[in-house]
């Protein structure tokens, strides 16, 4: 069998020191073609020998697939799958890596939301860990920070289908924080906000070149303070950020940078990550198509877009319908099912912050789709002194609005099998990035490549895992695709 993953990656991704898993640079070199035989080549590297559980090469045969907006994250996720990890294990490891390699969009100071399809339960659920809103703007806070929810969210996600130890999944991110290179995607984000980001002493220390200009693709990137913080979280547990030493240090460190977080707020967020039923619409052939539930209104927009496409509306009209439904909910609230069928006025959501997507499926047919955000590129644009953390911007304060976080999973309850997993980004177009290709596959039965090519328009960008013959069952029908308009990577492998 051959690997069916399709990928597009930045030039600076070919060598990333300290990923924490052996053979990553070799695997990345193999991933350079659009379609490659990673499985056979990987066999030649490992010698085909039996590796112990937790080591790369433990799984022989079909591994699953991953598509992520950052190359290093995709590589680490693939190694977790190869080591016997589940889709949630791989997603957790990849997400932690993105806090280091794509901190403009994913960070310990931020949050997000994920969907999880558990094949054994034949059900999908949502893990919600949105960056925490502030009850009021704290006195003296010129850039109020959101309450960090990422770490607790990753812990909650891991509990859904845990196989590998949580601490093991954090290790690659910690090692990357000690030294890696700037990817093409990160370089693009750095260029967009260079002046305000480098105005912060912490930002300048991490993201500036010796000549004072912002770093570019391929430049060395070291974040030793972040590495130390990640190590403490790994050793002490993520709860330390909410009620331990790290919580007290974060309260102190957030004051001089205008974030003004308090231990009471951090402690109050201990139980915030919640597991909710997703928003589900009926697909063709009795497929179920799940979207993120409220308050992640990108899921509502995605479901509205999907239903509009199902009724044969154009991409543009369907995207407008999704935005109008989300804008109505933001303006007046309401029930998701009611809004999906309501006649709402045309409206946009206004300027929205950046997000990042991640899609993973494993050999057993489990799948994870996540969308992450800092509520602004690089959050508040200031790094907490002594901790190395960028703080997310508090939503609903000033011009800061939450993004339309968008993720979706389609499965067949009758077959107890996965059909497709998708995650989107692209500000207002993120719901279309998910719903467009999803509708093309589920309702129109297009090939994965044709569905992605015809199912979204710029600035929509998506990460996809598609099994046209369903999984488990037809592993050779599965493909992982990272949007060709972005800087991500898709990897899937069959090792014989």
Long-range contacts (C-beta under 8 A, 24 or more apart in sequence): 1-39, 1-62, 1-475, 1-476, 1-494, 1-496, 2-35, 2-36, 2-37, 2-39, 2-40, 2-494, 3-35, 3-36, 3-37, 3-38, 3-39, 3-491, 3-492, 3-493, 3-494, 4-35, 4-476, 4-478, 4-479, 4-480, 4-492, 5-31, 5-35, 5-36, 5-38, 5-65, 5-67, 5-479, 5-480, 5-481, 5-490, 5-491, 5-492, 5-493, 6-34, 6-35, 6-449, 6-479, 6-480, 6-481, 6-482, 6-490, 7-31, 7-32, 7-34, 7-74, 7-480, 7-482, 7-488, 7-489, 7-490, 7-491, 8-34, 8-482, 8-483, 8-484, 8-486, 8-487, 8-488, 8-489, 9-71, 9-184, 9-487, 9-488, 9-489, 10-71, 10-183, 10-184, 10-185, 10-187, 10-217, 10-487, 11-184, 11-217, 11-218, 12-181, 12-182, 12-183, 12-184, 12-187, 12-217, 12-218, 12-219, 13-71, 13-72, 13-181, 13-183, 13-184, 13-489, 15-181, 16-71, 16-72, 16-75, 16-101, 16-176, 16-180, 16-181, 17-179, 17-180, 18-175, 18-176, 18-178, 18-179, 18-180, 19-72, 19-75, 19-76, 19-79, 19-172, 19-175, 19-176, 20-76, 20-171, 20-172, 20-174, 20-175, 20-176, 21-56, 21-75, 21-76, 21-79, 21-83, 21-172, 22-56, 23-56, 23-79, 24-75, 24-76, 24-79, 27-75, 27-78, 27-79, 27-491, 28-71, 28-75, 31-75, 31-489, 31-491, 38-491, 38-492, 38-493, 39-493, 39-494, 39-495, 39-496, 40-495, 40-496, 42-82, 42-493, 42-495, 43-495, 43-496, 51-83, 53-83, 53-84, 54-83, 54-84, 54-164, 54-168, 55-83, 56-82, 56-83, 57-82, 57-83, 57-495, 58-82, 58-83, 58-84, 59-83, 59-84, 59-363, 59-495, 60-495, 60-496, 61-363, 61-494, 61-495, 61-496, 62-363, 62-475, 62-478, 62-493, 62-494, 63-362, 63-363, 63-492, 63-493, 63-494, 63-495, 64-90, 64-360, 64-361, 64-362, 64-363, 64-465, 64-478, 64-492, 65-360, 65-361, 65-465, 65-478, 65-479, 65-480, 65-490, 65-491, 65-492, 65-493, 66-90, 66-94, 66-358, 66-359, 66-360, 66-361, 66-465, 66-480, 66-490, 66-491, 66-492, 67-358, 67-359, 67-360, 67-423, 67-463, 67-464, 67-465, 67-480, 67-481, 67-482, 67-488, 67-489, 67-490, 67-491, 68-94, 68-98, 68-357, 68-358, 68-359, 68-463, 68-482, 68-488, 68-489, 68-490, 69-98, 69-102, 69-105, 69-185, 69-356, 69-357, 69-358, 69-425, 69-461, 69-463, 69-482, 69-486, 69-487, 69-488, 70-94, 70-97, 70-98, 70-101, 70-102, 70-183, 70-185, 70-186, 70-356, 70-487, 70-488, 70-489, 71-183, 71-487, 71-488, 71-489, 72-97, 72-101, 72-176, 72-180, 72-183, 73-97, 73-98, 73-101, 73-102, 73-358, 74-482, 74-488, 74-489, 74-490, 74-491, 75-489, 75-491, 76-172, 77-358, 77-360, 77-491, 78-491, 78-493, 80-164, 80-169, 81-360, 81-362, 81-363, 81-493, 82-493, 82-495, 83-164, 84-163, 84-164, 85-163, 85-164, 85-169, 85-362, 86-161, 86-162, 86-163, 86-164, 86-362, 86-364, 86-366, 87-116, 87-161, 87-360, 87-361, 87-362, 87-366, 87-367, 87-368, 88-116, 88-157, 88-158, 88-160, 88-161, 88-162, 88-366, 88-368, 89-158, 89-161, 89-162, 89-163, 89-164, 89-169, 90-360, 90-362, 90-368, 91-157, 91-358, 91-360, 91-368, 91-370, 92-154, 92-157, 92-158, 92-166, 92-169, 93-169, 93-170, 93-172, 93-173, 94-358, 94-360, 95-150, 95-154, 95-157, 95-358, 95-370, 95-372, 96-154, 96-169, 96-170, 96-172, 96-173, 96-230, 97-172, 97-173, 97-176, 98-356, 98-358, 98-372, 99-150, 99-173, 99-226, 99-230, 100-173, 100-176, 100-177, 100-180, 100-223, 100-226, 100-230, 101-176, 101-180, 101-183, 101-186, 101-221, 102-183, 102-185, 102-186, 102-189, 102-356, 103-186, 103-374, 103-378, 103-390, 104-186, 104-189, 104-190, 104-193, 104-354, 104-374, 104-377, 104-378, 105-189, 105-354, 105-355, 105-356, 105-372, 105-373, 105-374, 105-377, 105-425, 106-150, 106-356, 106-372, 106-373, 106-374, 107-150, 107-374, 107-379, 107-389, 107-390, 107-391, 107-392, 108-148, 108-150, 108-151, 108-226, 108-229, 108-230, 108-233, 108-241, 108-389, 109-145, 109-146, 109-148, 109-150, 109-374, 109-379, 109-384, 109-389, 109-390, 109-391, 109-392, 110-146, 110-148, 110-149, 110-150, 110-372, 110-373, 110-374, 110-375, 110-379, 110-392, 111-146, 111-148, 111-149, 111-150, 111-153, 111-372, 111-373, 111-392, 112-150, 112-153, 112-355, 112-370, 112-371, 112-372, 112-373, 112-405, 113-153, 113-292, 113-296, 113-299, 113-370, 113-371, 113-405, 113-407, 114-153, 114-157, 114-368, 114-369, 114-370, 114-371, 114-407, 115-278, 115-290, 115-291, 115-292, 115-367, 115-368, 115-369, 115-370, 115-407, 115-408, 115-409, 115-421, 116-157, 116-160, 116-161, 116-366, 116-367, 116-368, 117-290, 117-365, 117-366, 117-367, 117-368, 117-409, 117-411, 117-418, 117-421, 118-160, 118-161, 118-366, 119-364, 119-365, 119-366, 119-416, 119-417, 119-418, 119-472, 122-411, 122-413, 122-416, 124-278, 124-280, 124-288, 124-290, 124-409, 124-411, 125-160, 125-275, 125-276, 125-277, 125-278, 126-275, 126-276, 126-277, 126-278, 126-290, 126-292, 126-293, 126-296, 126-299, 127-153, 127-156, 127-157, 127-160, 127-273, 127-274, 127-275, 128-153, 128-273, 128-274, 128-275, 128-276, 128-292, 128-293, 128-295, 128-296, 129-153, 129-154, 129-156, 129-272, 129-273, 130-295, 130-296, 130-395, 130-402, 130-405, 131-373, 131-374, 131-375, 131-392, 131-393, 131-394, 131-395, 131-402, 132-265, 132-269, 132-272, 133-394, 133-395, 133-396, 134-265, 134-394, 134-397, 137-394, 137-397, 138-260, 138-262, 139-260, 140-255, 140-258, 140-260, 141-258, 141-259, 141-260, 142-258, 143-257, 143-258, 143-259, 143-380, 143-381, 143-382, 143-391, 143-393, 144-258, 144-259, 144-260, 144-380, 144-393, 144-394, 144-397, 145-254, 145-259, 145-260, 145-261, 145-379, 145-380, 145-391, 145-392, 145-393, 145-394, 146-375, 146-379, 146-391, 146-392, 146-393, 146-394, 146-395, 147-261, 147-265, 147-266, 147-268, 147-269, 147-272, 148-241, 148-250, 148-261, 148-266, 148-269, 148-389, 148-391, 148-392, 149-269, 149-272, 149-273, 150-372, 151-233, 151-238, 151-241, 152-238, 152-239, 152-241, 152-242, 152-269, 152-270, 152-272, 152-273, 153-273, 154-238, 155-238, 155-273, 156-273, 156-275, 157-368, 157-370, 160-275, 161-366, 167-234, 167-235, 170-230, 170-233, 170-234, 171-234, 173-230, 174-227, 174-230, 174-231, 174-234, 175-227, 177-222, 177-223, 177-224, 177-226, 177-227, 177-230, 177-388, 178-222, 178-223, 178-224, 178-227, 179-220, 179-221, 179-222, 180-220, 180-221, 180-222, 181-218, 181-219, 181-220, 181-221, 182-215, 182-216, 182-217, 182-218, 182-219, 182-220, 182-221, 183-217, 183-487, 184-217, 184-487, 185-486, 185-487, 185-488, 186-221, 187-215, 187-216, 187-217, 187-219, 188-487, 189-354, 189-377, 189-378, 190-214, 190-215, 190-216, 191-216, 192-377, 193-377, 193-378, 193-381, 196-381, 197-378, 197-381, 199-381, 200-257, 200-381, 200-382, 200-383, 202-257, 202-382, 202-383, 202-384, 202-385, 202-388, 203-378, 203-381, 203-382, 203-383, 203-390, 205-383, 206-383, 206-388, 223-388, 224-388, 225-383, 225-386, 225-387, 225-388, 226-387, 226-388, 226-389, 227-388, 228-388, 229-387, 229-388, 229-389, 239-270, 241-266, 242-266, 242-267, 242-269, 242-270, 243-267, 243-270, 246-387, 249-386, 249-387, 250-384, 250-387, 250-389, 253-384, 253-385, 253-386, 253-387, 253-389, 254-384, 254-391, 256-385, 257-380, 257-382, 257-383, 257-384, 257-385, 257-391, 258-380, 258-382, 259-380, 259-382, 259-384, 259-391, 261-391, 278-409, 279-303, 279-336, 281-306, 281-307, 281-340, 283-410, 283-442, 283-443, 284-442, 284-443, 284-445, 285-412, 286-412, 286-413, 286-414, 287-410, 287-411, 287-412, 287-419, 287-442, 288-410, 288-411, 288-412, 288-413, 289-408, 289-409, 289-410, 289-438, 289-442, 290-408, 290-409, 290-410, 290-411, 291-406, 291-407, 291-408, 291-434, 292-371, 292-405, 292-406, 292-407, 292-408, 293-336, 294-329, 294-336, 296-371, 296-405, 297-326, 297-329, 297-330, 297-402, 297-404, 298-326, 298-371, 298-403, 298-404, 298-405, 298-406, 298-407, 298-424, 298-430, 298-431, 299-405, 299-406, 299-407, 299-408, 300-325, 300-326, 300-329, 300-336, 300-339, 300-340, 301-325, 301-326, 301-404, 301-406, 301-431, 302-406, 302-407, 302-408, 302-424, 302-431, 302-434, 302-435, 303-336, 303-340, 303-435, 304-339, 304-340, 304-431, 305-431, 305-432, 305-435, 305-436, 306-408, 306-435, 306-438, 306-439, 307-340, 309-435, 309-436, 309-439, 309-440, 309-443, 310-439, 310-443, 315-432, 315-436, 315-455, 315-456, 315-457, 316-457, 318-432, 318-435, 318-436, 319-429, 319-431, 319-432, 319-436, 319-457, 320-346, 322-431, 322-432, 322-435, 323-347, 323-348, 323-349, 323-428, 323-431, 324-348, 326-404, 326-431, 348-428, 349-401, 349-404, 349-428, 350-401, 351-399, 351-401, 351-427, 352-401, 352-403, 352-404, 352-427, 352-428, 353-377, 353-393, 353-400, 353-401, 353-402, 353-403, 353-427, 354-403, 354-425, 354-427, 355-403, 355-404, 355-405, 355-406, 355-424, 355-425, 355-427, 355-430, 356-425, 357-406, 357-407, 357-422, 357-423, 357-424, 357-425, 357-430, 357-433, 357-461, 357-462, 357-463, 358-423, 358-463, 359-407, 359-421, 359-422, 359-423, 359-463, 359-464, 359-465, 359-480, 360-421, 360-465, 361-418, 361-421, 361-465, 361-467, 361-471, 361-478, 361-480, 363-475, 364-472, 365-416, 365-417, 365-418, 365-467, 365-470, 365-471, 365-472, 366-418, 367-409, 367-411, 367-418, 367-421, 367-465, 368-421, 369-407, 369-408, 369-409, 369-421, 369-422, 369-423, 370-407, 370-423, 371-403, 371-405, 371-406, 371-407, 371-423, 371-424, 371-425, 371-430, 373-402, 373-403, 373-405, 375-400, 375-401, 375-402, 375-403, 376-400, 403-427, 403-430, 404-428, 404-430, 404-431, 405-430, 406-430, 406-431, 406-433, 406-434, 406-435, 407-434, 408-434, 408-435, 408-438, 410-438, 410-441, 410-442, 412-470, 415-470, 415-473, 417-467, 417-470, 417-471, 417-472, 417-473, 418-467, 418-470, 418-471, 419-466, 419-467, 419-468, 419-470, 420-464, 420-465, 420-466, 420-467, 421-464, 421-465, 421-466, 422-462, 422-463, 422-464, 422-465, 423-462, 423-463, 424-460, 424-461, 424-462, 424-463, 425-461, 425-462, 425-486, 426-458, 426-459, 426-460, 426-461, 427-459, 429-456, 429-457, 429-458, 429-459, 429-460, 430-460, 432-456, 432-457, 432-460, 433-460, 433-461, 433-462, 433-483, 434-462, 436-460, 437-462, 437-464, 441-466, 441-468, 448-479, 448-481, 449-479, 449-481, 452-481, 452-483, 452-484, 456-483, 458-485, 461-485, 461-486, 461-488, 463-488, 463-490, 464-490, 465-492
